Structures are given as C-alpha cells and as structure tokens.
Amino acid sequence: MASWQVNAARNHWSEVLDQAECEGPQTITHHGKERAVVLSIEEYRSLQKNQKPDFITYLLNGPKVDWDDADLERDKSAHDREIDL
C-alpha cells in the first residue's frame, strides 16, 4: 500500500486518486502517523456490501408482523401441571 505525507497528497491529489483506482488503497500520513486511507469507489462499495448490520438494524429489518392477525392468546392449561421438585 502506497503511503503519502499529507502535504504531498494535497499537492498531488489527482495522482493519489488515480493510484487508489489503479493500484489499491493509498495511506495518508501526518507527522509519520497513519491518519487516513483513500480507496477507489469500487473497493469502498465492496467493503460496504460485506458489512453485517448492527443488532438494532438487524431486528428492525426483520420480518414484519401483522399484529391484528397474530394469535396472542396464552395457553392456560400449563398452570394445571404438576411438577416434581
């Protein structure tokens, strides 16, 4: 993965974008520390496709229930069972 100092990336932005598209991700550093990565749009979309939704999103996108048709009556016969402890 190619690495660019932030000033060089700023001065050669078109080249950074071209290399991200042709050669892969480009790392941007600032004071020797990795700060960002530039990806091609294809690679970004590929990563997004492979993401699993968080738990809340997963639940909210689950099957829809028509509560008017749901049978919510509780079977009360279970209270008559004898349990050996």
C-alpha positions in Angstrom: 0.0 0.0 0.0 1.5 3.3 -1.1 2.0 6.0 1.6 1.7 9.7 1.1 2.6 12.5 3.5 -0.4 14.8 3.9 1.3 17.8 2.1 2.4 15.6 -0.8 -1.1 14.1 -1.0 -2.6 17.6 -1.1 -0.2 18.7 -3.8 -0.7 15.5 -5.9 -4.4 14.8 -5.2 -5.2 13.7 -8.7 -2.3 11.2 -8.6 -3.4 9.9 -5.3 -6.9 9.3 -6.7 -5.5 7.6 -9.8 -3.3 5.3 -7.9 -6.1 4.4 -5.5 -8.2 3.4 -8.5 -5.4 1.5 -10.4 -3.1 0.2 -7.6 -5.2 0.0 -4.5 -5.6 1.9 -1.2 -3.3 4.9 -0.5 -2.3 5.7 3.0 -2.1 9.3 4.1 0.3 10.1 7.0 0.8 13.2 9.1 4.0 13.5 11.2 4.8 9.9 10.4 1.5 8.6 11.8 -1.1 6.9 9.6 -4.2 9.1 9.5 -6.4 8.1 6.6 -6.8 5.7 3.6 -8.0 6.7 0.2 -9.9 3.9 -1.6 -11.4 3.5 -5.0 -15.2 3.7 -5.1 -15.3 0.1 -6.2 -13.3 -1.1 -3.2 -15.3 1.0 -0.9 -18.6 -0.4 -2.2 -17.3 -3.9 -1.9 -16.4 -3.3 1.7 -19.8 -1.8 2.4 -21.6 -4.9 0.8 -19.7 -7.2 3.1 -20.7 -5.3 6.3 -23.1 -7.0 8.6 -25.8 -4.8 10.1 -25.6 -3.9 13.8 -28.1 -5.8 16.0 -30.7 -3.0 16.1 -30.7 -2.6 12.3 -30.9 -6.4 12.0 -34.0 -6.5 14.3 -35.7 -3.5 12.6 -35.2 -5.1 9.2 -36.6 -8.4 10.2 -39.9 -9.9 9.1 -42.9 -7.6 9.6 -45.7 -8.9 11.8 -49.4 -8.1 11.3 -50.4 -7.9 15.0 -54.1 -8.0 14.0 -53.7 -11.5 12.7 -51.3 -12.7 15.4 -52.7 -15.3 17.9 -51.5 -13.9 21.2 -53.8 -15.9 23.4 -51.9 -17.7 26.2 -52.5 -21.4 26.8 -53.5 -21.5 30.4 -53.6 -25.3 30.7 -49.9 -25.3 31.6 -50.8 -24.0 35.1 -52.5 -27.3 35.9 -49.3 -29.3 35.5 -47.7 -31.0 38.5 -44.0 -30.5 38.8 -41.8 -32.9 40.9 -39.0 -31.0 42.6 
